[in-house]
């Protein structure tokens, strides 16, 4: 909600979530092109590191 309120013009929560999903999708495609971990793998690695 806060991000939506800060946007000009204001955005709904659904619009913000949609933009975030599209950005993650773009990042995942680029990661695949570069042969590096995608966003899901990177988050899992960070979670694993935090558990240690």
Residue pairs with C-beta under 8 A, 6 or more apart in sequence:
1 13
3 11
3 16
4 10
4 11
4 12
4 13
4 15
4 16
7 16
11 19
24 39
27 38
27 39
28 38
28 39
28 40
31 37
31 38
31 39
32 38
37 45
